[in-house]
């Protein structure tokens, strides 16, 4: 993650040095050399993704590329707010650090898991979760694209939902390798802790609209940002609605900034009339 940026830019090395000071561990060492098991821990994964994304956002800014609007999936909402100048790099990383630690702790306190369903409509998945709730907490966590929905909850509740989803004709219904029941009521512990951290950080009005995970509408004001970032941890990510709302508001070209290209894949499933590009490496920036 970001090794090509690190090797070529002194600024990137200084950014990782600052990140290490804030986090209290050597993020660059883990990102570049592992072990992979440590990188996959929530407390490491989330800061690693944010720092990588923030560096690329800064390179975009250096090239005078200014987005008209921004959005991020779950953790990505913090990168979007950083892009929109609502938060400084230091404060965003501090929030991401707290968020990651709280989510990992919440996953240890309330054991849970998540599963992905392919090929079921939203109303059917709602019925599946309602039927499975007799076995334990379970709800929709991510509305990713038409026919691709992620659920979250207790181990028993999610496993029962998988059984019911298969009975209802899901093309795929598979457990995800995650550290907790993210975007479900089992994250309440994390949500409460994050509220305290958000209250201590300066948040400025955004320079561009940022579309909230919670209600899929643009937000710009600090108080609303604080409220919705805390609520995000226990609420479904409305990604499908976010993308559709952005397109309705004029977006025709999307850039996925950071590691991977999952969101670009979702964009193709949502609307093939708009374009999407993934920017994860320095070469991607140089070619755009």
N, C-alpha and C positions, 0 to 999 in steps of 0.2 A: 504494500500500500504506500503510494507516493514516493517510492524509492528513486524513480527517475527524476522527480522534482528535487529531492534531497541531494542527489549527486551533482546536480548542475547549478543549484542556486544557493548562495550563501544566506539569502533572506529566509529560505525554507529551513535551513539548519538552525537559524536563530529562533524561528517560530517554534520548532520542536523543543529547543532548549527552554523556551518560555513555558511551553505546554508541560514539560517535565517538572518545572518548578511548581506549577499550579496543581498538577495531579499527584505529585509525590512519588512518581516512578518513571522509569525510562520508557516512554511511549515509543520512540523511534526504534529502540532495540527490539521490543516485542513485535512491532509492525514488520520490521525487516528480517528478523532472525528467529522469531517465535519464542517459545514453542507455540504451536497452533492452538493447543488446548487453553493456554493462557489468553491468547488473542480472542478466543471465542467467549470468554467470560464477559458478562454484560458490562461490568465496571471498566473493562478495557475496550471492548468492541465499540461502544457508543462514543467515547472520546476519540478513538482512532478514526472513525468515520467522519466525525465533525471536523477534526483538524484537517484531514485530507480535503474535505469539501470546502472548507474556509480558504485554504491555500488556492484552490482553483478559482474560487469566487474573486479572490484578490487579483489573480492573473487576468481574469475577465475585466476587472475594473481598470487594470493597467493598460489594457487594449482599448479602453473607452467603449466597451460593450455594456450597455445599460439595459437591464430587463424592464419591461413595462409592468410586470407583476411577478409574484413568486409563490411557491407552495412547496411543502415537503411532507413526505410520508412518515408519520410518527416522529422519530428522532429528527428527520429531515426538516421538520418545521422550525427547529432551532437554527439550522443553516439558512433557511429562508428568511428568518427574522434578522440574522446577521447580515445577509445580503441586502435587506431592506433598511439597514443602519439603525435598527431599533435597539440593538445590543452591541457592545464592543466585543472583540475577540476574547479578552480575558473573562468578562462577565458571562459570555455565552458558554465558554468552556467550564467555568465554575458551576453553572447551572447543569450542564450536561454531566459533569462529574457527580454532583449530588443526585441527579435523576437516576443515573446508572447504578449508583450504590444503593439507592432506595429501592429500585426495581429488583435488583439482585437480592436484597434483604427480604423484600416482600415475597419473592418467589421461594425463599427458604422458610418463611413463616407460614405462608399459605401455599402448599404444594399445588401446582397446577400445570397445565400444558395447553397447546394449541393444535389445531388441525386445519388443513386446507381442503375445501370442497371444489371440485370442478364439475360443471354441467348441471347445476341446480339454480333455479331462480331465487330471488330474494325472499319471496313469500314462502317458498317451500323450505328454505333454510330456517326461517323464523319458526315454522311449524316443527321442524326437526329439533331446534333448541328448546322449544316449549315442551315437547314430548320427552326430551332427554333430561329436563330439569328435575325430574323426580329422582334421578340418580345423583345429582349434584349441580352446583352452579355452572351454567354454560350460556354464552351469548355470542352474537356476532362481534368480531374484533376488527375486521377489515372488509370493507366493500371495495375490492380492488378493481374489478372490471366485470362486464357482463358474463355471468357464469363462473366467476372466480371469487370465492368468498372464504374468509378465514374465521374460524370460531375460537373461543377461548374460555377457559374455566377450570373446574376441578378435574382431576384425572378421570374419576368415575363418570362425571358428566360428559366430558369430551369423548371418552371411549364409547359411551352409550349413543351419543350423537352420531358418531362414525357408523355404528351398526345401523341406525335408522336411516341415515343418508344413503347408504348402500341399498337398503330396501326400497328407497324412493327413486332409485335409478341414477345416483351420482356416478359420473364417469370415473372420478377418483375421489377418495376420501382418506387422507393420509395424515398421520401425526407429524408434527414439525419438531425439529430438534431445538427447542428453546428453553430458557432458564426459568420460565414462569408463565402465569396466565395473564399476559399483557393485554391491556385494553379490556379489562373485565373488573367486576367488583372486588376481586381478590387483590387488586393493586391499590386498594383504599389506603393502606399504610403508606405507600409511596406518595400518593396524591397529597395526603395531609402534610408530609414532610416537605414536599416540593413547594407547597403554598408558603411555608415559612421562608424558604430560600428565595422565592420569587419576590417576597415583600422587601427583601434586603438589597435587591439589585435595581439599579437605575434602568428603566426602559423608556426609550424615547418614541414619539410617534413615528410610524414607518414612513420611509421616503416613497415607497410604492405599496400597493395593496398586497397583503399576504393572506392567502386563503386558509382558514382554520380547519383543522382536522375534524373538529367537533360538529360544526354546522355547515361546512363547505362554502361559507361566505367570506368576503374580504374583510379583514380587520386592520385597523391602523392605530388605535389608541391604547396606551399603556395599561390602564385598568382592565380593559377587555382582554388584552393579551395575557395578563397574569391569570385571570380567571379561567380562560380557556386552556392554557398550558397545564394547569393543575387538573382540570376536568378531563383533558385528553387521556390521561393514564387509565381511566376507568370507562372511557367512552369508545365506541367504534370509530375507526378511521374512515371518513367518508370520501375516499379517494376518487371513486367513480363520479360522484357529484362534483367534486372539486375540479376535475379536469373538464367536465362538461360545462361548468360555470365559467371557467377561464376561457374556454373556446367561445362561449356565448358573449363574453365580455371583450372579445377581439383577439385572443391569442391564436396564432396560426403556426408558430414555430416554437418548439419546446427544446430546452437544453437540460439534460439530466447531468448534474454536476456532482462528482464524487465517485467512489468505487462501484463498479458493476453497471448493469444496464437493465435492471428489472423494470424500472418505471417506463423506460422506452418501450419495452415489450408490452406493458399494460396499455400504453398509449395507442399502440397498433390495434389492440383489442377493443378499445373504446371508440376511436375515431380514426379511420385511415385517410381522411382528407387533410389532416394536419401533419406536419413533419416533426420528427424527433431525432435528436443527436445526443450521444453519450460523450461526456467530457470527463475522462478519468485519468488521463496521462498528458504529459507535456506535448506529445506529438498530436494529440487530439486538439489541443489549443492552437498549435501552429498551423493546423490544416483547416481552421475555421476563421 
